[in-house]
């Protein structure tokens, strides 16, 4: 039986989710899959440092994260970062690979490419390596001639790789892998204009500002608010907006694995522009309203989405109501925005993703 090793890291949920989505797809097709947090494999202290530094910077100092992201995207600095990871982790990761002995390796995190490509360049491993780019612009760490194939989420991403020397025939715009239900069209028309608010990602302060604004919005709407694992946020919103919940204006959820179904009964989504959530929204044809973006890849994702006419930035409550007025009162305009979103998913294909991976077995 064929074996595939998928390497991920928990700096943001999108890398792990893309890895899990691929695992489900491949196992359903008779392939043995191991998903491995590669930083834990090479050095648990390093994993703790990197993951917790990411969390702290995203919460308390996003500008610092953005500064590090853009600096590391320069060739000289990137080479030094790559060399440091290779020194720390190459031997341990090689041992892990040799124990599992996969036929193919897939990476859903940019730092995995650094070590795997070095091992391939040194001929310490020979199996194909497929890199899944989980944002809409390709950081320099993804770019390496030892990568056998790239799976990307847009033509823009493909062009960025090609402009940096990757052969066009190695880059496949099949979409960041999702689970099958996201590719199914919605058959439900909401009775009221419905906003799906992913408040777990945008935090208490902005969620409060949004909901405080929307409770006075004069047009009939309904808001589905997903708090994820943020129980403190959920309890706070339930207490603060009890009257709006009882009236049916707001509906508050904690963690749910039914986000696809919530998307099916929504007209727009309010969320940070992480690569995975954005791809899910695109697959469901939902226009995106972006309250803010982390400096770095989320800013780049925002620029991409705004440039395609698939999203709006809503820096405050006044901007939110202005955008809602346009979308609600002008159905043809709303339809055009949905068409802009849907055009981005034209090349999405789980079947082609599976066929590509199988071609390397």
C-alpha atoms as one frame of an Amber mdcrd trajectory, in Angstrom:
protein
   0.000   0.000   0.000   1.282   3.472  -0.918   2.375   5.722   1.952   2.385
   9.514   2.120   3.897  11.728   4.816   2.275  15.158   5.258   4.337  17.772
   7.109   2.623  20.659   8.872   3.185  23.137  11.719   0.722  24.877  14.022
   1.473  28.519  13.200  -2.135  29.361  12.420  -4.829  26.761  11.903  -4.764
  26.726   8.107  -1.637  24.589   7.729  -2.967  21.859  10.014  -6.428  21.988
   8.446  -5.053  21.669   4.915  -3.002  18.678   6.069  -6.046  17.042   7.667
  -8.155  17.691   4.555  -5.538  15.943   2.419  -5.344  13.059   4.879  -9.107
  12.489   4.602  -8.966  12.613   0.796  -6.029  10.222   0.496  -7.201   7.699
   3.082 -10.589   7.513   1.376  -8.654   6.390  -1.693  -6.720   3.594  -0.011
  -3.480   5.436   0.756  -1.735   5.195   4.129  -1.148   8.703   5.483   0.805
  10.081   8.415   0.379  13.754   9.329   3.397  15.003  11.236   4.082  18.292
  12.973   7.599  18.503  11.610   8.853  21.106  14.096   7.889  18.859  17.004
   9.763  16.049  15.289  12.963  18.048  14.941  12.928  19.938  18.237  10.033
  20.344  20.692  11.623  23.431  22.259  11.910  25.035  18.827   8.289  24.158
  18.086   7.163  25.711  21.376   9.205  28.843  20.683   8.003  29.311  17.102
   4.323  28.465  17.699   3.969  30.524  20.874   5.915  33.441  19.429   3.493
  33.428  16.500   0.493  33.396  18.851   1.856  36.203  21.029   2.808  38.386
  18.063  -0.559  37.862  16.397  -2.344  38.923  19.597  -0.058  41.641  20.956
   2.334  42.771  18.247   1.135  41.967  14.721   3.400  44.658  13.246   6.419
  42.796  14.605   5.220  39.625  12.885   4.724  41.505   9.638   8.200  43.007
   9.874   9.739  39.548  10.366   7.651  38.133   7.512   8.778  40.749   5.012
  12.425  40.651   6.131  12.499  36.854   5.796  11.128  37.217   2.269  14.437
  38.767   1.197  16.864  36.339  -0.373  19.864  36.885   1.934  17.838  36.779
   5.159  15.765  33.840   3.933  18.917  31.844   3.172  20.160  32.417   6.720
  16.840  31.353   8.245  16.823  28.278   6.005  20.360  27.338   7.037  19.473
  27.704  10.727  16.497  25.337  10.407  18.606  22.854   8.475  21.304  22.834
  11.142  18.761  22.298  13.923  16.411  19.844  12.275  17.760  18.064   9.232
  19.066  14.928  10.954  16.014  14.323  13.164  13.549  14.850  10.350  15.565
  12.532   8.124  15.383   9.835  10.803  11.612  10.296  11.020  11.284  10.010
   7.246  13.404   6.869   7.143  11.298   5.196   9.834   7.992   5.843   8.028
   9.530   5.398   4.562   6.916   7.322   2.540   6.542   7.145  -1.226   5.699
  10.857  -1.385   6.084  13.785   1.021   3.625  16.698   1.051   4.259  19.948
   2.913   1.515  22.369   3.995   3.935  24.748   5.725   6.562  26.890   4.027
   9.305  26.002   6.533   8.955  22.297   5.718  10.185  23.029   2.200  13.482
  24.342   3.521  14.546  21.105   5.161  13.013  18.641   2.702  14.565  20.388
  -0.303  17.976  20.416   1.382  17.706  16.674   2.016  16.725  16.144  -1.627
  19.568  18.341  -2.896  22.018  16.274  -0.837  20.411  13.063  -2.232  19.642
  11.909   1.303  16.060  11.333   0.196  14.758  10.756  -3.319  10.958  10.619
  -3.044   8.876  13.382  -4.696   7.991  16.428  -2.620   4.723  18.328  -3.205
   4.332  21.776  -1.661   0.867  23.142  -0.853   0.927  26.948  -0.747  -1.657
  27.924   1.863  -1.852  31.640   1.043  -2.340  33.608  -2.160   1.184  34.917
  -2.487   4.241  32.679  -2.400   6.845  33.539   0.244  10.437  32.990  -0.853
  10.704  29.935   1.411   8.404  28.045  -0.959  10.658  28.588  -3.955  13.065
  25.733  -4.587  13.954  23.669  -7.688  13.791  20.460  -5.628   9.991  20.773
  -5.253   8.333  18.254  -7.570   4.987  20.075  -7.785   3.074  22.935  -6.231
  -0.651  22.989  -5.405  -1.877  26.593  -5.209  -5.105  28.478  -4.623  -5.156
  30.942  -7.510  -3.729  31.884 -10.900  -2.130  34.837  -9.111  -0.187  32.441
  -6.856   0.908  30.384  -9.840   2.138  33.471 -11.651   4.094  34.584  -8.583
   5.924  31.240  -8.497   6.590  31.279 -12.232   7.989  34.819 -12.008  10.433
  33.503  -9.406  11.793  30.794 -11.676   9.446  27.840 -11.098   8.318  26.065
 -14.278   4.673  26.646 -15.121   4.208  22.903 -15.662   5.092  22.266 -12.001
   2.383  24.541 -10.574  -1.221  23.333 -10.332  -4.017  25.776  -9.540  -6.412
  23.237  -8.012  -7.182  25.234  -4.868  -5.988  24.844  -1.293  -7.438  21.409
  -0.413 -10.797  21.417   1.363 -13.176  18.671   2.436 -15.757  17.583  -0.191
 -18.756  19.398   1.305 -17.229  22.797   0.481 -17.376  22.020  -3.240 -21.143
  21.381  -3.155 -23.314  24.335  -4.242 -25.776  25.764  -1.767 -29.435  24.931
  -2.390 -30.781  27.279   0.280 -31.827  30.929  -0.081 -31.737  32.788   3.261
 -35.037  34.462   4.196 -33.132  37.466   5.542 -29.768  38.830   4.405 -27.457
  36.728   6.561 -23.959  37.557   7.784 -21.638  34.780   8.936 -19.209  36.346
  11.409 -16.107  34.303  12.274 -15.600  36.183  15.518 -13.232  33.660  17.065
 -10.587  34.852  14.642 -11.263  38.589  14.913 -11.393  38.733  18.714 -13.596
  40.359  21.349 -12.985  44.034  20.627 -13.848  43.987  16.942 -16.662  41.453
  17.360 -18.204  43.783  19.948 -17.909  46.778  17.615 -19.499  44.861  14.734
 -22.406  43.551  16.781 -22.973  46.882  18.495 -23.247  48.495  15.048 -25.442
  45.776  13.558 -28.031  45.793  16.329 -29.041  49.287  15.176 -28.932  48.468
  11.454 -32.400  49.351  10.033 -32.670  46.655   7.349 -33.806  43.088   8.188
 -30.697  40.931   8.665 -29.597  37.865  10.606 -26.121  37.288  12.039 -24.563
  33.893  12.724 -21.577  34.440  15.021 -18.985  31.662  15.325 -16.635  31.983
  18.312 -14.677  28.781  17.722 -12.695  27.665  20.763 -12.857  31.143  22.282
 -15.245  30.321  25.129 -14.547  33.632  26.874 -15.708  35.471  23.782 -18.816
  33.299  23.440 -19.897  33.881  27.050 -19.236  37.595  26.767 -21.310  37.956
  23.592 -24.156  35.823  24.969 -24.355  38.018  28.060 -23.998  41.353  26.260
 -26.435  40.587  23.436 -29.030  38.452  25.200 -31.921  40.585  23.894 -30.681
  40.389  20.291 -30.256  36.616  20.588 -33.783  36.197  21.939 -35.208  38.374
  19.149 -33.499  36.217  16.494 -31.135  38.943  15.265 -28.032  37.121  16.518
 -27.221  33.425  16.772 -24.056  32.548  18.708 -22.018  29.383  18.127 -18.946
  28.008  19.851 -16.766  25.497  18.065 -18.550  23.846  15.150 -17.562  21.463
  12.386 -20.612  22.611  10.385 -19.117  25.828   8.990 -19.882  24.654   5.444
 -23.581  24.437   6.317 -23.500  27.877   7.929 -21.927  29.214   4.725 -24.727
  27.609   2.717 -27.330  29.761   4.508 -25.304  33.007   4.489 -24.974  35.897
   2.035 -21.568  37.217   3.127 -18.799  36.272   5.547 -16.914  38.559   7.922
 -13.517  37.080   8.714  -9.796  37.589   8.808  -8.306  36.617   5.428  -6.472
  33.427   6.353  -5.772  31.269   3.315  -7.891  28.290   4.352 -11.011  30.129
   5.542 -10.820  32.407   2.508 -10.660  29.379   0.200 -13.688  27.851   1.938
 -15.629  31.084   1.405 -14.574  31.229  -2.252 -15.634  27.617  -2.777 -19.071
  28.532  -1.399 -19.242  31.733  -3.470 -19.406  34.062  -0.447 -18.226  37.682
  -0.703 -15.765  38.507   2.062 -15.874  41.477   4.424 -12.445  41.862   6.033
 -12.279  43.753   9.355  -8.497  43.576   9.598  -5.556  41.515   8.447  -2.332
  40.442  10.105   0.654  42.193   8.502   2.373  39.688   6.246   0.547  36.972
   4.348  -2.937  38.129   5.443  -2.251  41.606   4.068  -1.133  39.982   0.821
  -4.283  37.838   0.783  -6.373  40.982   1.294  -4.677  42.766  -1.601  -5.380
  39.761  -3.823  -9.052  39.552  -2.816  -9.660  43.287  -3.177  -7.987  43.237
  -6.576 -10.371  40.544  -7.823 -13.483  42.316  -6.560 -14.303  39.444  -4.209
 -13.931  41.312  -0.919 -14.309  44.595   0.939 -12.340  46.083   3.819 -14.516
  47.202   6.726 -12.267  49.124   9.101 -15.182  50.306  11.256 -18.922  50.064
  11.783 -19.684  52.984   9.455 -17.880  51.285   6.563 -19.704  48.034   7.331
 -23.156  49.626   7.107 -22.178  51.450   3.902 -21.155  48.165   2.225 -24.258
  46.344   3.510 -26.516  49.059   2.102 -25.002  48.553  -1.350 -25.222  44.761
  -1.246 -28.787  44.638   0.105 -30.380  47.456  -1.921 -28.720  46.621  -5.243
 -29.262  42.904  -6.016 -27.456  43.164  -9.352 -24.386  44.563  -7.605 -24.485
  41.762  -5.029 -24.839  39.231  -7.858 -21.793  40.716  -9.604 -19.690  40.422
  -6.445 -20.738  36.782  -6.078 -19.728  36.192  -9.688 -16.332  37.735  -8.921
 -15.935  35.280  -6.039 -17.135  32.289  -8.048 -14.691  33.015 -10.879 -11.851
  32.339  -8.430 -12.998  28.756  -7.847 -13.268  27.765 -11.512 -10.096  25.651
 -11.322 -10.707  24.160  -7.854 -10.724  20.369  -8.057 -10.248  17.667  -5.440
 -10.270  15.026  -8.193  -7.381  16.704  -9.989  -5.522  17.164  -6.701  -5.881
  13.447  -6.003  -4.819  12.509  -9.541  -1.740  14.730  -9.287  -0.628  13.159
  -6.021  -1.281   9.653  -7.348   0.850  10.428 -10.406   3.910  10.553  -8.148
   3.256   7.179  -6.514
